[in-house]
Amino acid sequence: MLDLKMIEEAYTKVSKVAYRTPFSYAPILSQKSGYEVYLKKENLQRTGAFKIRGAFNKISSLMQHGLKSGIVAASAGNHAQGVAFASHHFGIEATIVMPESTPLTKIQGVKEFGASVILYGANYDEAYGFATEFATQKGLSFVHPFADSEVMAGQGTIGLEMLEEVEDLDAIVVPVGGGGLIGGISTAIKAKNPNIIIIGVSAEGAPAMKLSYEAKKTIDTTQVRTIADGIAVRDTSPVTLEYILKYVDYFETVGEDEIASAILFLLEKQKVLVEGAGAVGVAALMHDKLKLPPKSKVGIVLSGGNIDVTMLSLIIEKGLTKSNRKMKLKVLLIDKPGSLMRFTEILSEVGANIVHIGYDRTSIDLEFGDATVSVAIETKGIEHQEEIRVRLRQAGFSFTEKH
């Protein structure tokens, strides 16, 4: 049974290998929200996420009890790297089953610690089913990513660190997938100070735990779809739900656009790189989903930073367009010398920087003598974009915008 004593014992073990990550005041978020906001930067943790804490504590306990066989785990990425690190530390073999859609950066992170990787299934739950069967067949020890008291105890050490830094917190916001992180943190926090509000945040595309929390019983979903792959859990664990029902004060969800905007905000304004799961707490804050008294001291856990660079580039691209700093146009021209030059001169005159341009005069959709230019331009906001539209229309150009 998970309790404060277990978490304090885990802290003694975990602190030998895990970084004591910064718990830093966030002035811009504080100003925008009206709260006093602090960010627990587990994205700066060894292996890039908090999962090393629970994995190390679990495997350390197995070693104390005479583990001789290898380790098997299932993970979308961060638990995998935590298990791989801990297994390497203790000199035992590890096999990690990961969903087929797992970003390459997380697969490489696992292999760098010497673990074997098996790609199986469309999501974590399918990988989990294969991994448990594999462990049974091979006689190996399975390390669950969240439904395990030793794992949750390791994750709960984050709560102890937060209180040691800012002891008068009013609320703590925690990402929720399978529930191991919030289960451990909430157990530690409520034992220390039951008045601190614990808020769970999950992705709208992976709502199983929120639905279970509201129904007060386990509810599984048929599928998950979210850019927050670290919390993309389809089924609810009764083990973690028990602690969540006992200690979590309320639950919120955030959408994909909200997660993406939080990732971009943290990167641009806080100089912090987080993955989708790591951004959900800030997404809830930015979109006014935390119902707390003004000036409350709020700690938000940034659970990980292992984002795929392809996903990051997509988020940046879309974010620039949504924030009116990038504009994509398809412009109809007369296919004659000087037409393209006049078009680009107008853009130059209004201070719009071309970052991509394509010229098409052969499409069957075009009339003879016409051409289209597809152009992406950097802009300076709504008013600048409207100025560009007006100038192009005045010059007789016909265009459509692409979003």
Secondary structure by P-SEA (a helix, b strand, c coil): cccaaaaaaaaaaaaaccccccccccaaaaaacccbbbbcccccccccccaaaaaaaaaaaaaaacccbbbbbccccaaaaaaaaaaaaabbbbbbbbcccccaaaaaaaaaabbbbbbbcccaaaaaaaaaaaaaaabbbbbbccccaaaaaaaaaaaaaaaaacccccbbbbbbcccaaaaaaaaaaaaacccbbbbbbbbccccaaaaaaaaccbbbbccccccccccccccccaaaaaaaaacccbbbbbcaaaaaaaaaaaaccccccccccccaaaaaaaacccccccccbbbbbcccccccaaaaaaaaaaaaaaaccbbbbbbbbccccaaaaaaaaaaaaacccccbbbbbcccccccccbbbbbbbbbbccaaaaaaaaaaaaaacccccccc
